[in-house]
Amino acid sequence: MKRRTRIIFIIVGIVVFLSAALALAVKALYTRRTLGELTFEPDYYWAEEKCETDKWDFRKTYAGYDYFLYIPPEFKDDRHNESAGLPMVVIFHGSESKGISLGRYGRMFTDKKIQDIRHCAVLVLLARCGYYSDCHDTSMLIQNVMIQNECIDRKNVIAFGHSQGAYYAVKLACYEPRLFKAVISGSGYYQITYRELLKILPIQFWFGISRNDKGIYEQGCTTGPLLQKYCRNSVYAEYEKRGHFWVEPKDVAPGSGEVFLEWLDKVLNEK
C-alpha cells in the first residue's frame, strides 16, 4: 500500500512538473521580444536627397529606398526626445502603386480619426522597384529611421499593407518578429507556415480579405484563420463581395463585429 501511494505521489509530481513546464513554454512563446540596440547602417541613415515640408519629410537613401515620414507637429521640433514615445505606422503599398501610397494610405493615418486616438508617426516606404522584396534591407531602413527620430517608440511599430504590401508586411513580421507590435493586412496573400506562426504569436493582426478577390482569396484564406486562432488579439475579417480592398478606419469584421478603429485604439494604447 505504501509503495502504491509513493508511486501515485511520483506520478502526480511528474504531471505537475510537466504542466508547469508547458505553461512556462507557452508563456514564453506569447511574450513579445522587442528590438534592443538598433542597427546603424550609413546607407540607410544618410540621405542622397531630402526635402522637408510642414507635414512630410522626404528622403532618398543611398540604399535605393525613397520614403516619406510624418512626425506630428507637436513633436517635430522635439524628435530626439525619447520620452515622447510616439507609435509609428509603416505603410507598404501594393505592386506598382508607389504613386498613390502617400495620398491614399499615408494621409489616412495622418487624418484626425487616427491621430485623435493617439499621436503617431507615419512612415510611407516606397519599394525600390514596383514591389517589396528584401526583408533584411527593409528592417535596416526602419531601424535607421528610428535612430534618427528618437521620439518614436521602437516597441510600438505597426505595419499597414495592401495587396503585395500586405503580403510583404506579414512576411517581414515572420522574418523579424521583434520589429512589429501589430500588422494590418488588406487583401494579402502570404501563406504562413506553422514554424513561422510559432515565431509571431505575440504579434496582433488585422487580416482582411474578400471571397470575390480571385487568386488572392485562395491563398490568404489559409493564413487569416490561423492568425486569428493563435495570435494574440488578432482579427480575421472575411467579406463576401468587397474585391481587392485595403483596410479603412470604418471597417467592421463580419461575424465578430469587431470595429477596426476600436481594435487599433487597443493596439496603439496598450502598454
N, C-alpha and C positions, 0 to 999 in steps of 0.2 A: 504493500500500500504506500509506504514511504517513497519507494522507488518510483511508483507511478506519479505520485504528487510532484516529485522532483522533476520528472520528465515533462509534466504539464507546465511547471514553472519555467523550465528551459525553453519550451516551445513558445509560451506566451512572451517571454523575454525577447526571443528572436523576432517574433511578429511585431512587437512594439518597436524594436530597434529598426527593422526594415521599414516600418510605416513612417517612423521619424526621418529616416534617411531619404525616403521617397518624397516626403513633404518638403524637406530642405532642397532636394534636387529640383522639384517643381518651382519652389520659390526662387531659386537661382535662375531658372530659365525665364521667369517673368520679371526679374529685376533688370531694369534698363541700365546698361553701361553707357556712359557718355564720353565724348571726346575729352581727353586730358590735355596735354600740351599740343597746341595746334601746329601743323606742319607749314613752315615757311618755305616758299619756292619763289625766287625772283621773277620767273616767267609769268607767274600769276599775280604777283604783287605790284610790280611797276607797270604803268600803262604806256603803251605806244602812242595812243591818242586819248584825250579826255575832254569832256565838256560838262559844265555844271549849270543847271538852271535852278529856278526856285523850288522845283519839285523833284526832278530826277537828275542823278549824276550818271553820265555815260562814260564807260571805259572800254577801250580796245586793248587787249593784252598782247604781249609778245607771243604767248602760247596759242594765239589764234581765236580766242573767245572774245565776243562782244557782250557787254551786259549793261543793264540799266539798274540803278539802285535808288530806292526811295527810303529816305530817313524822315520820319515825321518832323515838321518844322520846329516843334518844341525841343527836339533833341539834336538838330542838325549842327548846331554850334558846340555841341557837347558830346561829340561822337566818341571821345576817348574816356568817357565816364562809365566804368564797368558797373556801377551801381544802378544804372538806368534799366538794365535787364529787359531790353526790347526783344520780343519774339521776332522771328524772321520767317517770311513765306518765300519759298524759292519756286519760281514759275518755269515749267517745261512745256513749250508749245508743241503742237502736232507737226508731223512731217511736212516740210516745205511751207511752214506757216510763220516764219520769223516776222514778216511784215505786220501781222495783226496781233502779235503777242503782247506788246506794250499796251495798245489801245483796248484790247478785248479782255485780257486776263489781269494785266498789271493794274489797270485803273479800277478793276473790280475790287481789288484788295486795298486800294488807297481810298476807296469810297467810304463815306461816313458810316454806312451799315456795318462795315468790318472794323474800322478804326474806333467806332464808339464802343465796341466790345472790349477792345484793348488796343492801344497804340502799338503798331508793329512795323518793322522794316519790310520792304518787298524787294526781292532780287529777281529781275526778269533776265534769265540766262538764255542767250541765243546760241543755237547749235553751230558748230564750226561749218558744217555743210548744211544739208537740208534736214538732218535728223541727228539725234544724240547717239553716241557710241562708246566713248571711253569713260568708264566709271572712275578709274583712278584719277584722271585729269580733272573730272568734274568735282570730285571730292576735294582735291587740292585747291581748286579755284574757290569753292565755297569757304573752305577754311581760311584762305588768304583774305577774302572779303571780311571775315570776322576778325582777323588780326588787325586790319586797317580800321575797323569800326568796333571798338571795344564796348560800345553801348549795346551791342547785340548779345543776347543770352545764348550761348552755344548749346545749352541744354533744352532750348525751346525753338527748334528749327522745324518747319513744316514744309513738305513738298506738295506742290499742286501741279498736276499734269493732265493734258488732254491728248487722246489718241496715242501716237508714238511717244509723246512726252509722258503720258500716263504709264505706258508700258515701261519706259525708262525709269520713272520715279520708283516703281516697285523693284525693278532690277537693281537700282542704286542702293535702295534700302537693304536688299539682300547682300549686296557686296560690302557695304559699310553700315552695319546696323546701329552704330553709335552716332551716326550723323543726324538722323531724323527722329523727332518725337512722334510725328504723325505723317501720314501720306494720304492725299486726296486724289483719287484716280477717276477720271471721266472717260468712258469708252476705251479703257485699257485692255490689253490682251496678253499680258505676261502670264505664262504658265509656270506656276511656282512648284517646286519640289518639296517633299516633306523635310528633307535635310535643310533647305533654305527656311522653311517655316519655323523650324526649331530656333533659328537664329534671330527671328524677328517677332517673337511672341510678345515682347513688351511694347512694340510699336502699334499705334492706333491707326486704323484705316477707315476711310470712307470710300467705298468701291462701288461706283455707279456704272451700269451697263444696260443696254436695251436689246430685247429679243429680236427686233427687226433690223439690227445693225449687223448685217450678214458678213461673215468672215471674222468679225471682231467678237461677237457674242459667243460663238462656238469655242473660242479659246479662253476668253475671260471668264465665262460662266463656271469654269472649273476652279478658278482661283478665288473669286469673291466669296463663295460659301465657306471655304477653308479659313480665310482671313476672319470672317465674322464669327466662326465657331471657336477658333483657337486664340486669336489675337485680342488683347485687352481692349474693351470699349470700342469694338470695331463694328461697322455697319456695311451690309451688302444691300445696295439699292438696285433692284432689278425692275425695269419698266417694260411694258408691252410694246409700245409704239412711240419711241422717242428718237429713234435713229441714232446718228453719230453725234453725241452731245458732250458738252463739258458741264461740270458741276457748277451750279449757281446758288447764290445765297438763299433763294426762295425754295430750294429743293426740299422735298419730303420723301423719305424712303417708303415705298409701298410695303404694305404688310405691317411693319413695326410702327409706322407713323412718326419715326424719328425726324426731327427738323434739323436741316444742315446747320443753320446758324446757331442753334442751341448746342449741337454737338461741338461746333467749332469754339463756342464760348467755353465749354468744359475743358477742351484741349488747351486753349490759349492760357486759361487762368489756373489750370491745375499746377500745384506746387510739386 
